[in-house]
Amino acid sequence: MAKTRAQRKAERRAREERLRREAERSLQREGQETAVEEPEAGAPALVEPDERAVAERAEELERQQQAEQERQRQAEEARQAQVEERRRELEERDAERTGRQKVERAKEAGAPEERQRNLVFRFLASCWAELKRVQWPDRPTLFQATGVTIVFVLIAGAYLGALDALFNFLVKRII
């Protein structure tokens, strides 16, 4: 039976989520964690209570913090790129596997006559499935729709019959 668009979309999302999780797990297994801690700098031997020295030290600490934040951001971007690359690899492998399955199914289909017969059976099965989805009218609605159809056909028949008689009369008068 054919899948609906929503079913295909849900399957695609589930597959993408599964691939993303697999990519993250494989990166964790490989030990490529990007969190790097740097040792703290040693304390200075003598600290002068000079305001300029304190301001310079504060600026230096701020630069170090900014550099650390930048390194963390770059490491996170690198990890995200690795996860994305791994996800793409898994998608490609999944697509290759799906392609191979299609080829195998085509081989299993057998001779052309058998494939033709399968096409007919598949068509009939899809017709039957479609008929199951039809919302059939109840008895009063059926009688009403039938009555409207019969009345319309009678009116259209009378109109066309009258036009035919009129044109028949005119053509006989001209000839």
N, C-alpha and C positions, 0 to 999 in steps of 0.2 A: 504494500500500500504506500502511496506517495506521502511524503512528509510535508507538513505545513511549513510556512516560512518561519513561524515562531519556534517550531521544533528544531529546524535547521540552525536558527540563530542561537537557541539555547545550547545545542550541541557544540557549536563553534565556540561559544563563550566558555563552556566547560572544558573543551580541549585546550583553549588558550590558557586558562587558569592552571590546568594540569601541567602544561608545558612550562609555564612560569615557575610553578612550584618545583618541578624537576630540575630546572636550571639553577634555582637557588640552592637546592639540596646538593647538587653536584659541585657547585662552587664551595659550599661549606665543607663537603667531604674532601675536596682537594686542598683544603687548608689555606685558601686564598683570602683570608680575612684581611681587610684593609685597615683596621684600626691600629695605628702605630702610635706608641707612646714614646716620647722623647725624654731622656733624663733631664732633670732640672739642673740649671746651671748652679755651680757652687756659690756659696755666699761670699761676698767680698771680704777681704781681710780687715779693712778699716772702712768705716762708713763715717763720712763727715756730715755733720748736721747742717750742711750748707743747703739752702733752698734750691739752688741751681742743680746740684747733684741729685737731689730728691726728684726734681722735675724731669731731669734726664733719665733717671732710673724708671720713673713712671711711664715716660714715652717709650723707653726700650721694652718694658713689660707689655705695653699696649701693642707695639709692633710685633712682639713675639706671639701675643694672643691672636692678632690678626693673621699672622703667618700660619699659626696652628689651625685656625678656622679655615683658611684657604686650603691647607693640606687636607683637612678632613673633607671639605667640599669636593676637592679633586678626587680623593679616594672614593667617596660615595659615587661620584660620576663614573669613575672607572669600574666600580662594582656593578652599577646599573648597566653600563655598556657590556660588561661580561655576561650579566644575566640575560640581556637582550640578545646577545650573540648566541648564547647557549639555547635560548628559546627558538631562535631562527633555525639553528642546526636541528633541533628536535622536530620543528615543523617540517623541515625539508625531509628528514628521515621518515616522518609520519606520512608525508605526501608520496614519497617513493614506495613505502609499504602499501599505501592505498592503491597506487598505480599498478603495482605488481598483483594485487588482489584482483583488480579489474581484468588484467590480462589473463590471470588464471581462470576467472569466471568465464571469460570469452572462450578459452580453450575447452572448458568443461561443457560449454553449450553444445558442442558436437557439430554434426552435419547441418547443412543449410536447411534441409527439410525439417529437422528437429527444431531449429531455431525459429522457422516460420510457424510451426505448431505452437511453440512457446509464446510467440508474439500473439497468436490468436487467443490462447488461453489467458495470457496476461490482459489482453484487451477486454475479454469477457469478464474476467475477475474485476477489473477496474469499473466496468459498467455496472456490475452487480453491487460493488461497494458504493458507487454513486447513487444507485437506486435506493440503497439503505439510508442514505443521508437525506433523501427527499422528504419534505414534510407534506404528507398526503392530507387533503382536505377532509373534513368530517361530512356526514351525510347531508345536512341542510345546505352547507356551502357548496357541495357538489351539485345539488339540484338547482340552486340559484344560478351558478355559473353556467350550467347546461341550458337553463331556460333563457338566459341572456344571450347565449350563443345562437340558439335556435331562432329567437326573435330577430336578431341582427341578420342572420342568413336569409330569413323570409323577407325582411325589408329590402336588403340588397338585391335579392332575386326579383322582387316586384319592380324595383327601380330599373334594373337592367332589362327586365322583360318589357317594361313600358317603353324604354328607349329603343329597344330592338323593334318593337311594333311600329313606333313612330318613324324610324329610319326606313323600315321595310315599306311603309305606306308612301313615304316621300320618294324613295328610289323607284317604286312602281309607277308613280305619277309622272316622274321625269322620263322614264323609258316608255 
